[in-house]
């Protein structure tokens, strides 16, 4: 028996439970409770299916007929309207989740970025440096904003006040904002171009860093004053004294000294092997130890169960480079109180820092010795940029560097008058 066409009035008045057809697969279902709803019945691939269209009266008869017609068109194309609806609902939910995700703030993205990256950073302090830089300069202006909303104008708002006054810092801030925004884009928290990108973007709006500020080297002690400084240093008893002395004698970076372990040091062969993971250039570095460096290391007590040469107060931690810089500052202040000049980089007018002693070494080696440039560069743990030079110096020139470091240690013992220069092996050495 053919289904009878429904009318809006009849749909309203139906009370008895059952199914009431409107034709073309559309049915009104009435439950024993009196609740009414629409459904669409169809055949697809030889199977009968039922698809709910919604309750009455929220869905009127006219609405139900349109929904049924839409479903019929899908079946004609071989599409299952039930599956299509599920997919549409899933897409809608995904869009809603994406909209919520895009409310992630820049600070939240920064935290997530650092958390994901710090395991691969060889320097444990790298994460803190990132956090401190962005907290200081970016967070006050964009930290609480949805990362999706950060545009070129906001990036400029962060950079403009510091671009000329603190150019090096500003460059780091820009680079780190760019990295966080790239992470946010890949993580689906934002879309579009990266407004912190330099090439093809900010380079057209901001002057090049090199044009507004020349990179400033770390404050370094003139090498003529080194002997007096070393004599003063060896009188100090603070925890930073011996690490600082080792940093100077080995021409090592502060971080390399702070993280030094006894397993890296071979006193029998007078060598300190720093693995690539702890080196700036990501290459193993072997430092020949002078007699003075060996004596220093032998004077340092070993603590059972601790491999660090200079362990920190907290278990499993090392001392920090700030400990050495603090000691230098104290030594300088004491000199000034005594009516002397202290330990100043004469070009910059700033108190010297631990890293500056590498410049002291470089100046001394280049100006007062005849060691070949590549030997000195190896001692600095620098990568040789010239390909021909690098090919010539494939080895580490260890034995030549051993003589160089012995001469450096000898120079560290010499207290000089300001105008006095003591040449070391000025006679040309074999290269």
Secondary structure, 3 states (H helix, E strand, C coil): CCCCCCCHHHHHHCCCCEEEEEECCEEEEECCCCCEEEEEEEEECCEEEEEEEEEECCCCHHHHHHHHHHHHHHHHCCCCHHHHHHHHHHHHHHHHHHHHHCCCEHHHHHHHHHHHHHHHCCCCCHHHHHHHHHHHHCHHHHHCCEHHHCCHHHHHHHHHHHHCCCHHHHHHHHHHHHHHHHHHHHCCCCCCCCCCCCCCCHHHCCCCHHHHCCCCCCCCCCHHHHHHHHHHHCCCCCCHHHHHHHHHHHCCCHHHHHCCEHHHEECCCCEEEECHHHCCCCCCEEEECCHHHHHHHHCCCCCCCCCECCECCCCCCECCHHHHHHHHHHHHHHHHHCCCCCCEECCCCEECCCCHHHHHHHHHHHHHCCCCHHHHHHHCCCCCCCHHHHHHCCCCCHHHHHHHHHHHHHHHCCCCCCCCCCCCCCCCCCC
